[in-house]
Amino acid sequence: PARFHGTREARGLTDDEPEQDLDTAVRFHQQRTVDNLLELRTRAPDIPWMPVLQGWTLQHYLDCLAMYTDAGIDLAAEP
């Protein structure tokens, strides 16, 4: 499987831990993206923050959409 290299610290990996596979790394970044949108909208509701879908494959994008839906964000209703 493909390996994702980069942002080890943000993903909580130490130097002696193996790299994550691409799917795991993508899910981590997708969840951080959704969480950050929620946080930004809470802290600065007057700014029109735009959600961003992240992924490398169609399934990644569909999974990201599901994360937004689970968080109560209807992307179809977004500008």
Secondary structure, 3 states (H helix, E strand, C coil): CCECCCCCCCCCCCCCCCCCEHHHHHHHHHHHHHHHHHHHHHHCCCCCCCCCCCCCCHHHHHHHHHHHHHCCCCHHHCC
